[in-house]
Amino acid sequence: QVQLVESGGGSVNAGESLTLSCVITGISIEYYSIGWFRQAPGKEREGVSCLSHNPRKTWYSVSVKDRFTISRDNAKNTVSLQMNSLKPEDTALYYCAVESTSSACSRDANEYDYWGQGTQVTVSS
């Protein structure tokens, strides 16, 4: 059974940083693309970043590029999202997800098969 558990969310002020972690069990992430998505109240789920098992395939949404960094530790089966210079508009529930049937590192949430429960990030101005 594949399980994803996110942690590291919290309430911070604008300009501060947080690091989200996603611990995955049931599969070896070495062979899969892992994405981070977020959903703010009243908005659709949007892609934030993805890192494929090919280290060169990475993308970030325009809104977080140059502020967020995704990384993976295959030995710990963990994917992290370092978030710097946080803004109030980053406030959302953040999810990690596994793209198990493709290595495309899709920006489409529908292409991801396994999801965590999410961790809340709240940024105050």
Solvent accessible surface area in square Angstrom, and as a share of the most:
residue,aa,sasa,rsa
1,Q,183,0.81
2,V,28,0.16
3,Q,94,0.42
4,L,10,0.05
5,V,95,0.55
6,E,16,0.07
7,S,58,0.38
8,G,37,0.36
9,G,29,0.28
10,G,27,0.26
11,S,92,0.59
12,V,22,0.12
13,N,87,0.44
14,A,47,0.36
15,G,54,0.52
16,E,79,0.35
17,S,55,0.36
18,L,30,0.15
19,T,62,0.36
20,L,0,0.00
21,S,32,0.21
22,C,0,0.00
23,V,69,0.40
24,I,1,0.01
25,T,70,0.41
26,G,57,0.55
27,I,37,0.19
28,S,50,0.32
29,I,0,0.00
30,E,83,0.37
31,Y,139,0.53
32,Y,54,0.21
33,S,0,0.00
34,I,0,0.00
35,G,0,0.00
36,W,0,0.00
37,F,1,0.01
38,R,12,0.04
39,Q,64,0.28
40,A,23,0.18
41,P,121,0.76
42,G,92,0.88
43,K,139,0.59
44,E,153,0.69
45,R,86,0.31
46,E,72,0.32
47,G,15,0.14
48,V,0,0.00
49,S,0,0.00
50,C,0,0.00
51,L,17,0.08
52,S,1,0.00
53,H,75,0.33
54,N,58,0.30
55,P,107,0.67
56,R,214,0.78
57,K,82,0.35
58,T,53,0.31
59,W,26,0.09
60,Y,48,0.18
61,S,16,0.10
62,V,143,0.82
63,S,58,0.37
64,V,0,0.00
65,K,119,0.50
66,D,136,0.71
67,R,31,0.11
68,F,5,0.02
69,T,76,0.44
70,I,10,0.05
71,S,54,0.35
72,R,50,0.18
73,D,55,0.29
74,N,67,0.34
75,A,104,0.80
76,K,146,0.62
77,N,28,0.14
78,T,21,0.12
79,V,0,0.00
80,S,27,0.17
81,L,0,0.00
82,Q,61,0.27
83,M,0,0.00
84,N,60,0.31
85,S,56,0.36
86,L,2,0.01
87,K,83,0.35
88,P,56,0.35
89,E,120,0.54
90,D,0,0.00
91,T,37,0.21
92,A,2,0.02
93,L,53,0.27
94,Y,0,0.00
95,Y,25,0.09
96,C,0,0.00
97,A,0,0.00
98,V,0,0.00
99,E,1,0.00
100,S,36,0.23
101,T,113,0.66
102,S,46,0.30
103,S,50,0.33
104,A,59,0.46
105,C,4,0.02
106,S,22,0.14
107,R,145,0.53
108,D,64,0.33
109,A,27,0.21
110,N,133,0.68
111,E,80,0.36
112,Y,10,0.04
113,D,67,0.35
114,Y,83,0.31
115,W,70,0.24
116,G,5,0.05
117,Q,159,0.70
118,G,19,0.19
119,T,17,0.10
120,Q,86,0.38
121,V,0,0.00
122,T,48,0.28
123,V,7,0.04
124,S,54,0.35
125,S,128,0.82
